[in-house]
Amino acid sequence: MSRSVQAGGVARLLIGLSLGYFLVMLDTTIVTVALPAMSPSLSEQQWISNGYTLTFAAFLLTAGAWSDRFGARRVFFTGLAAFAVLSGLSALAFSAAMVIALRVLLGVAGALLVPSSLSLIATAYPVPAARAKAMGVWAALSGTGLVAGPLLGGVLTQAFGWRAIFLVNVPAALIALALSAAAPATPPKPGRTDVTGQVSAIVALSTLTYALVEGRPWVLALSAVAAAVFVAAQRRPDAMFPPRLLSRGLLAGAIVNFGLSGVLFVLSLYFQETRGYSPSSTGLAFLPLTIPTAFNPIFTGRLVARIGPRVPAVSGFALMASGTFLQAFSSSAVLSVIALALLGFGVSLAIPSLLTAVVGSAPRELAGIAGGALNASRQTGAVIGVAALGAVLNATTPTTALATAGVVLCAGAAIVAWEPQKAAANRAPRS
């Protein structure tokens, strides 16, 4: 096979993997604008949003372990097929409870796609600089789904009703399957499923979310106990999450999604319920945030390949915090556009940088679990962001909720700034 044909096959594979993750990210936010049409209850709205991200976050570590154990190709294809089927069923749901239940299952399917796609990228691009650029493309295509969700969700809901936001996943998943058909087979790694770690992670996260959404502070004690069990379980040699993969980058990943998902949730309700925007108008209002994510991660990947991830990551957090504070304390339409653009540029700087830092510093055989760990922390942050900022919004005002997110994002910048450079992979050589 010629080198150009091989390069074309790798390029198609990267697009297919990115499209699969695009769907995962799309479903974290595409429901946001449709929530008022799906249910009038704030509690149900939070659970429709969080039912997906909750199981997505809780199963990412196990999905990473399964990717390493059973082979990334098999896990990716299984998750993508399940995602298509469950999306079709979600479009047929006849109650909010059924939507929530199917969203919970969709989260599990989505979790299978993320670490397996990262592992396949690590296999297809063994050179660090090339891998950083590939992850920039992956983040650009897939990350667009995160912030394009409100725009697409608003247009589809306005034109066809909320069921269309699930139907759109089916043909996209089939295209991703076709493009990824040439994915290399990765050898499985012997091991066992960490049942204690998995169950304790699910209990810790679900009870924390329940306590925040339903206002049950006493449930936090159960969440703390489950978290302690998880930490203790990971000290075993065969645990699904080796302690050596711990880094401040994981905490920073949680803060990125805390800010992004929480801010999107608050602004979606604010634009529709306070300013009286229609779903499609609300989606269009998020366009300044969406546009930077379509191209900036590619630039970020190249920048990280040259100078390492720290400066781009800190810059990303600083831009996100600036945009959030500006949105909180300004009612001007022009300043709102600027604020959302700052948030979009910040997200598309921070996320690819953190991906390269965390996955690049992990041993090749642990690429799947490292990617799963980062995305688990990110989605945990998203769950907490929607629950916590929703609780603040319910008790105070959108200004207070947004200002809270801005403070948390400033903390994220400080955490990344003090993260030591641990490996040469974090500063990839020029290609």
N, C-alpha and C positions, 0 to 999 in steps of 0.2 A: 504494500500500500504506500502511495506517495506521501511525502510530508505534508503537502497542501490538503490532501484528502483527510489525513489524520487531524490536521488543524481544524478543518471544517467540522469533523465529527466532534471534536472537543468543544468547539464553539456552540454547536447545536445542543450538546449535553448541558453546557452552562446555561443556555437559555431555558432548556426544559427544567433544570433544577431550580432556576430562579423563578420560573412561572409557578412551579409547585409551591414555593415559599411565598410568592406573591399572593396566592389564594389564601394561605394561612394568615398572612398579615391583613389582607383585605377583610377577612371575616372578623377581625378584632374590632374594626371601626365602621364597617359598612352598615351595621345595624344602628349606629349611634343616631343618625338623622331620622331613621325610621321608627325609633322607639315610641314617640307619641302616637303614631298610627297603630302600633302593635299593642299598646296597653296604656291606660290612663294612670296607672299606679306607679309612683316613683320607686317603690320597693321592687315591683315586677320588672320595671325598666332596668334597674341595677342588676337584677339576677339574669335577665336576658343578655345583658352585656357581659356580666362576670361569669355566667355558667360556662361559657366557652373558654375564657382566659383562665379560669380556675383550674379546670382539668388539663388544659394546655400546659400551664405552668407545673402542675403537680406531676405530670407524666413525662416531662422532658428529660429528666435524669434517667428514668428507666428506658425511655426511647433511645437515649444515647448509649446506654449499656447494651440494649438489644441490637443497635446498629453495629457495635463492635463485636458482639457475640454471634449474631446470625448472619451478618453481612449487610452492608449499607444498601446495596441494590435491592435486596429482597424487602427490607424494611421500608424503603422509600416507595416502591411500587405498591406495597400493601396499604400504606397510609394514603396514597393518592387515590387508589380505587375506592377505599372506604369513604374518603372525603366526598367523592362524586356522588356515591349512593346516598349518604346521609344528607347532603345538600338537597338532593331531589326530594327526600322525605320531609325535610324542613319546610319546603315550599307547600307541602300538603297539610301542614299542621293546622288543627282547628281550635286550639286554645293556647293561651300564654304558657300554661304548664307544660304542654307538649313541646312548644318551641324551646323552653328552657331545657327540657330533658334531651332533646335532639342536639341542642347547642353543647350540652355536656359531653355527648358522644363525639360530636365534631371536634371538640377540643382534644380528645384522645387521638383521633385520626391526624389532626394537625401536628400533634407532638411527634408523631412518627416521622414526619417529613423533614423537620429542621436539622437535627444532628446527623441524619443519614445524608442529607444534601451537602452539609459541610464536610463530612467524611469523604464523599465522592469527589468534591472539589480538591481536597487535600491530596487525594490519590491522582487525580488528573493533572494537577499542577504542583509537582514536587519542588520546583525552584521557588524559594521564598518570595522574591520580587514578583514573579509571575503570579504566585498565589495571592499576594496582596492586591494586585490589579484585578484578578478574577473575583476576589471577594468584594472589591469595589463595584464591579458590574453586578454581581449577585445582590449586593445591598441596594444598588440603584433600582434594579428591576423589581426586586421583592419589596424593598422598603417603600416604593411608590404605592404599593397596595395599602400600606398602613395609613397613609395620609390621603390617598385618593378615595378611600372608603366613604367618607362623608359626601364627597361630590357625586360619586357614582350612586351611592345609596339614595341621595336626595333626588337625583334625576329619575332613577328607576321607580322609587316610591311614588313620586308625583305622576309619572306617566302610566305605570302599570300596577301599582300597589306594592305593599311590602314583600309579597311572596317572590317577586322578581329578583330581590337581592340574593336569594338562595339559588334560583334557577340559573343565574349567570355562571355559577361555579362549575356546572356540569360539563359544558363544552370546553371550558378552559382546562379542566382537569384531563380531559381526553387528549387535548393537544399536548399538554405537558407529558403525558404518558408516551405519546408518539415520539416526541423530541428526545426523551430520556431513554429510549429503547437500547441505545448503544452504551449505556452506563457499564463500566467495568465491574466484573464480579470481584468482590472483596472477600478474602478468606475469613471464615468465622473464627472467633476466639473462644476457647473453652471457658466455661464459667457457669454461674447459676444466678437466678433472679433474686435480688435482695428484697424479699417480701417485707421484712420489718422496716427497712428504709422507705420502701414505696408507700406502705400503709401509713406510716407515721408522717410522711411528707404530705399526703393527701389530707389526713386529719388536721394537721397543723394549719395548713393553708385554708381549708374549707371552714374551720371553726373561727379563724381570724376574720375571714370575709363575712361570715354570719354575724359575728359580734359587731363589726363596723356597720354593716348594712341595716341590721335589725335593731341596733342599739342595745345589745346584751353584753355589757362589760364583763359579767361573771364568766362568760364563755372563754374569755381570754386566758383564764387559768388552764383550761383544757388544751388550748392551742400551745401554751408554753410547755406543758408536759409533753405533748406530742413532738414539739420541736427538740426538746431535750433527748427524747428517745431516738429521734433521727440522728442527732449529733453523736450519741453514744454508739449507735449501730454502724456509723461510718468509720469507726476506729478498727473494725475488723479488716483483715488483709483482703478478703474477697468482697468488700463493700462496693456498691455501685458507684460511689463518688469518692475516689482517692483523695485524702486530705491535702496532698501536695498540689492539687489543682486549685486550692483556695487562693483567692487574690482579691485585692481591692477592686479590680476590674469587674468582678461579679456584683459587688455592691453598687458600683457606678452604673452597671447595666440596669439594675432595679430602679435606680433613680431616673434614668432616661425615660423609661416607660411610665413611671409614676407621674412624671411631669406631662409627657405627651398624651397618654390615655386619659389622665385626669382632666387636663385642660380641654381636650376635645369633648369629653362628656359634659363638662360645665358649660362650655360655649354653645354646644348643640342645643341644650335646653334653654339657655339664655337667649340665643338668637330667635328661637321659635316661640317661646312662652312670654318673653319680655318685649322683644322688638317686633314680634308678629311675623317673622319670616316664614315663607312656605318651605317645605322640605328641599325643593330644588334650589331656592334662593339661599338656604342655609349651606347646601353643598357648594354653591358657587362662592359663597363668602369665604370658604376654606381654600379657594384656589391659590392664593398667595403662599400658603403653606405647602401645597401640593407640588407646585412647579419646581422649586429647588431640588426636591427629592428625585426628580426625573433625570437630573444630570450631575448634581453635585457629588454624589457618592463615587462616581467614576474619577472625578478630580481628587477626591479624598483618598481613594485607593492608590493613585499615583503619588500623592503627597506622602502617604504613610510609607510607601516603598522607598522613598528618598530620605525622610527625616525621622521615621518612627512614629508611633501612635500618640505619644503623650501630648504634644502641642496641638494637633488637630482635635483631640478629645477635649482638652481643657477649653479650647476656643469654642467648640460645639456647645458645651455646657454654658459658657458665658453668654453666647448668643441666645440660647433657649431661655435663660433666666431673664435677659434683657427684654426679649419679646413678651414674656409672660407678665413682667412688671408693667411694661408699656400698655398691654391690653387691659390690665387690672385697673389702671388709674387714668385711662383716657376713654372718652366716649366719642371721639372724632373718628369718622369713617376712614379718613386718610391714614391716621395713626394706627388704626386697627389693621389696615393692609400691611403697613410696615412691621407691626408687631408679629403678625402671622408669618411674614416672609423671614423675619429673624428666627422664628421658631423652626421653620422649614430648613433653613440653612444650618441651624444648630444641630438638628436631628441628623441631617445627612453628613455632618462632620463627625459627630460623636459615635454613632452606631458602627460604621465601618471600621473606625479606629479601634474600638473596643473588641470587635470581632477578631481583627488581625492580632491584637495583643494577646487575647486569651487563647485562641486556637493555635496561633503561631508559637506560643511558649510551651504548649503541651507536647508530649511525645507523640509520634505519628500514630502509634497503636491506640492512643487515648483521644484522638481527634474528635471522635463521635461524642464521647461523654463530656469533653471540654465544651464543644458546641452546645450540647444539651444543657450543661450547667449554666452557661451564659444566658441562653434563651429562657431557661427556667427562672433565673433571677430577674430577667427583664419582664417576663409575664407575671411573675409574683408582684413586681412593682406596679404593673398595669392593674392587677386586681386590687391592690391596696390603694392605688391612686384613685380609681373610680369609686371605691367604697369610702375612703377617707374624705376626698374632696366632695363627694355626694353628701356625706354627713355634714360637712362644714357648710355646704350650700343650703342644705335643708334648715340649718340652725341660724345662719347669718345671711350673707349676701354674696353674689358672684365676685365682687371685688375682693372680699376676704378669702374666698376659696382660691382665686387666682394668685393672690399675694402669697398664700401658703405654699402653693406650688413653686413660686419663684424662689422662696427661701430654701426649699428642698433642693432645687436645681443648683443654687449657689453652693450648697454643701457638696453636691456631686462634683463641681469644678475643683473644690479644695481636695477632695479625696483623690481624684485623678492626678492632680498636680504633685501630690506627695507619694504617688505610686512609684516604687523603684523600678528601673529597667532591669528585667530579670534574665533576658535571653537575647542572643543575637537575632533570633527570629523576630523580635520586636523592632529591630532596625534592619530591615531587609536590604541587601545590597542592590545597587542599581542594575537593571537588566541591560 
